[in-house]
Amino acid sequence: MTKAIDPSAPPPVGASHANSRLGARIRAKALELGFDAIGFCPATLGPEARARLQDFLANGYHGQMDWLAERTEQRSQPTALWPEARTVIALGLSYAPPDDALATLQKPDCGNISVYARHRDYHDVVKGMLKHLAQFVVREGRLATVGAPEVKVFVDTAPVAEKPLAHKAGLGWVGKHTNLVSRQHGSWLFLGEIYTTLDLPSSAPSGGGCGSCTRCLNACPTQAFPTPYQMDARRCISYLTIEHAGPIPLALRPLMGTHIYGCDDCLAVCPWNRFAHAARHIKLQPRADLIAPDLATLSQLDDPAFRTLFSGSPIKRIGRDRFIRNVLVAIGNSGRPHLLPHAHALTTDPDPVVRDAAYWAIAQLESRQT
């Protein structure tokens, strides 16, 4: 049985220099593998992380995401998830778009898919890269005679405080839109973590900040930010199109525009994005058919066609019915009467949520004709 390690204890005498050199080799390997950012921090977070999470939950801002209310201690303290962890290696992979992320908003006949979902599922891409780096960490740790390190890798599928850890590891800071902002990559970073039993030197703070800028807050169509640095997910278009089950609240539907999966509005306007370069990873290049997909065509997808179209995409996980619900809301907001037959065709859909959205879309389009 592995003995628990006190993460606040100092590293063994004589290990500091070896660990410093090891950290440099890990950094070089991460960049070689294609990561765009890497940093190190102790596997601890202060009480403010727990307080922010508890405040978020107490306000009900998590909506139907009940999993956020589970394992809160592990989510706010790395060593509660894995007591042996001493260092967190925080990694960032840029998914910055090659063009204006808001371009499709000017095409009312087309659905708007979040930039991060226009290519292969990032969970698979990032986790594969993390596993390669983790193997390197274990092998180099043994060669450096600093012990036999253990590692665990995470890509937002475990109770891990990704953004606070990335901030602590020097990758950037948590912006007013509650996402990480990087000096080099703006708001376009996928995050992943390697927890390890190694003692590695901490990275310097990244510097930078939001200052008086409120572009992200002003850009939100549904006013999902009660205050800066705080988000009410129940009003967020990403939450509504992905996590929310059942009918979308009537008051919010007209505000969603043609977003059919996720939303980039608050990210795309960040002025720090001017320093970002388009994603380099081949698997993160956007699929041409997902940049501005035709709403009429999407509305005709049955379950097999939906699964085929979105094979290997994160969109697949929300299922056909929820996706068609989103498409119908976009059709209702499109202002395009020629889409009426497509909405009518879905009034007899087996799913009651789809039928509800179809009747709503019809009412919206017909109201604009009178």
N, C-alpha and C positions, 0 to 999 in steps of 0.2 A: 504494500500500500504506500502511495506517494505521500511523503511528509509535507504538510502545509508549510509555506514559506511566508514569513512576515514581509510584505512588500515595502515597508518603511525601513527595514534593516539595511545597513550599508553593504555594498558588495564585498566579497572576500578580499583580504589584503593581497595586493599584487595583481588583482584581476582588472583594475581600472584601465591600464594601458592596453592590455590585450583586448578588452571589450571595446575600447575606442577604435582600434584598428579593425575589429570585426564589424562594428557599426558602419565604418566607411566602405567595407567590402559589400555589406548588405545593400547599402545605398546604391553602389555602382551596379550591382546585379539587378536591383529593381528597375533602374533606368534602362538597363540592357534588355530586360524582359518587355519593356514598353510602357511601364508606369510613368506618369508625368510628374508625380509628386510623392515624396516619402518623408516621414518624420518619426521621431521616437519620443515617447513620454512614459513616465512611471504608470503602472497599472492601478492608478487611484484617481478618483475625482472627489472634489470637495463637496460639502453639504449643499452648495448652491445647485448642483445638478439634480439632486433629489428634490429640493424645494421647487425648482422649475417644473419638474415632472408632476409633482403632487398638485401644484397650482393648476396646471393644464388639465389634469384629470378632474379636479374638484369643480372646475368651471364647465365640465362636460364637453370641452372642445374636441375630444377624441371621437365624438359621435358613436357610430356603430363599431369602432375599432376596439372591441373589448380586450383584444390581446395586449393592448398598450397598458391596460390596468392590471395585467397579470405579471408576476415576477418583477415588480417595480424596484425592488432592492437590487436585483441583478442588473436591471437596466440602468440604474444610476450609480453602480459601483462595480467595476470590472472584477474585483476579487471576490465579490459575492457570487459571480457566475463561475469563476475558476480561482480558488484560493491560492493556487501555486503561481499564478501569473505575477510577474515582476515588471515587465515592460510591454507596452503596446507599440507595435510598428503600424503606423497609420499610412495607408496608401491612397493615392488619388489617380484616377484615369480620366483624361479629358474626353468629353463627348461634344465639344463645341461644334455647332453646325457650320457647314461650309457657306451658308448664306443666311439671310435675315430670318430668324426663327418665327417672325410674325408675318411672313409674306403670305401664307395661306389664308390669313384673316381677311385679305382683300378679295377672296374668291368665294362668294356666297354659295356657289354650287358644290363646293368641296368641303370635306370634313377636315378638321384640324387635329392632327395627332401630335402629341408631345414629342419633342426632338429625341428624347431618350428612348422612345418606343418605335422609332422608324427603322430599326435595324435589329440585329440579333439580341436576344435577351441578355442584358448586361450581367445578370446574376451568373450565368454560365461563363461569360467571357472573363469577368473579374475573378471569379472563384478559381478558374483554371490557372490564371496567372498567379494568384495567391498561393496555390498549392505548389507550383514550381519554386516560388521564392521561399516558401516554408521548408521545402526539402533542402534548399541551399543553406538556410539558416541552421538547420540541424547538422548538416554535414560540416559546414565551416566552424560551427561551435565546437564540435568534437575535435576537429583538426587544430583549433586554437587552444585546445586543452583548458577550456574554461568550464568544462563539465559536459554533461550529456543533456543538452537542452530539449525541452518539450515545447510543442507549439499547438495552437488551435487557430483555425482561420474562420473569418466571418464576413458575410456580405449581406447585411441588413435582414437576415432571416432568423436572427437570434436576438435576445434582449441585450443589445449593445448600444451604448450612447455614442453613435458614430460621429456626430457633429461636434460635441464637446471634446471628444478625444482627438479629433482631427485638429481642432483649434489648439488644444494643449500641446500637440505634437508639432505645431508650427506650420500646418498646411494653409492656414488662413484664419478667418474669424467668422462667427455666426452673424449674418447680416440681419437687417430689419425685417426681411422676408422669411427669417428663421432658417434659411439655408446657408451652407458654407460659402464664403466668398474668398477667392484666392487672388493675390496680386497678379499672378501670371495667367490664370485660367478663368478669371471672373467667376460666374455662378455655374459653370459647366463642369462639374467634377463628380464622377462616380467614386464612392468611398468603399474601402475594404480595410480589414484589420487582421493582423497576426498577433495573437497573445503569445507571449513566450516566457519561459522561466529564466531567460538570460537577463543580466543587468547590462543595459546598453545606455550610453550617454544620451541625455535628453537634448532635443533640438531647440534652437533658439526660437523665440516668438517670431511670427511672420511680419508683424507690423501691419499698418493699414487699418482702415475702418470706414464706416459709412458716413461719418460726419453729419452734416445737416441734410444730406440727400434723402428724399422720400419718394423717389421715382417708382420704386417697387410697390410701395403702399398705394400710391395714386393710380397705378396701372391695373390693380385688381378689379375686375368687372363686378365681383360680388361682394366687395368690401369685407374680405375674410380676415383682416387684421384689426382687431379691436384697438391695439396700441402697437407701436414699433416693437419688434422682437417677440411678438405674440400672435399666434394664428388660431383662429377658430376653424378647425377642419370642416365643421358642418356646413360652412359657407364656401369652402374651397372647391373649385371646379375639378381639380385632380381627385379630391376625395369623392365628389359627387359622381364622377364618371367611372371611377374605379372601385372604390371601397363601399360606396353606399348601395345597399340592396333595396329593392322596392321602388316605388314611384319617386321621382325627384320632386322636392317641394315646389308647388306651383309658383310661388313668388320668385324663386331663383331661376326657373327655366328661361324666361326671356333674357336674363343677364348672361347666359352661357354662350351666346353666339353660336358658332359652328364647331365648338370643341366637342370632339367625340371620344377622346381618350387623353386625359391629362390636360395640363395647361402650362404654358411657359411665360405668360404675360409678365409676372413679377421678376422672373429671371432675365428675360430678354432685354429689359430696359436698364439693367444694371450698368453703370458707366465703366465699371472695371472690366467688362467684357471686351473693351477695345484692345486689351492686351492679349486676349485669347486667340490661339491659333486653332484652325479646324482640327478635329480629331484625326489622329494618325492611324489608329488601329483599323485594319481592313474590315474586321467584323462589326465595326461601329460606323461604317459608311451607310448613309441612308438608302433604303430601297426606293427606287423611283416611284413605285406604285403606292407608297405610303406617305409621300411628301404632300400631295394634294389629292387624295382619293375622291372620286365622284360619289356624291351622296346617293344618287339614284341607283347606281350599281351596288353600293354597300347595302342598301335597304332590301335588296333581293336575296341576300345571303341566307341559306338555310344552315343547319348545324354542320353538316359535312363540308360545305363550301367555306364556312367560317373557319373551321379547323384547318382546312387546307391552306387558305389564304394566310393565316396567322401562325402557321407551324414555325416553331423556333422563335416566336415573338412573345414579349410579355403580355401582349393584348389577349392572347389565347386564354389566359387564366381567368378572365372575367366572364367568359362564356358568351355564346351567341345572343341570348335574350337580353342581357344587360347592355351589350354592345348595340344591338338594334334599338333599344330604348334611347340610347345616346344619339344615334343617327336620326331618329325621329324628332328629338328635341332640336337638333341642328336643322332639320328640314323645316320645322315650324318657325325657326328664326331666320331662315334663308331669304324669305321674301320672294321666292321663286314659285309662281303658280304652276309651272309645268311639273313640279314635284308632287302636286296633289294626288295624282293617280297612285303614286308609290306609297303615300300615306294611307289612302283608301284601301289598298291591297292588304295592309297589315291590321285592319280593324277586325279581321277574323282570325288573327294569329292565336295559336293555342295558349300563349302566355298572357295573363291578364295585365301585367305591367306594360308589355309591348302594346296591347290594345289601347290602354289608357293613354300612352304616349302618342299613338296614332291619331286618336280623336283630338287630342290637344293640338297636334301639328296641323290637322285639318282646320280646326277653329282659328288658329293663328293665321294661316295662309288665306283663308276665306275672309277674315276680318280686314285684311289689307286690300281686298278687291272691292270692298264696298265704300 
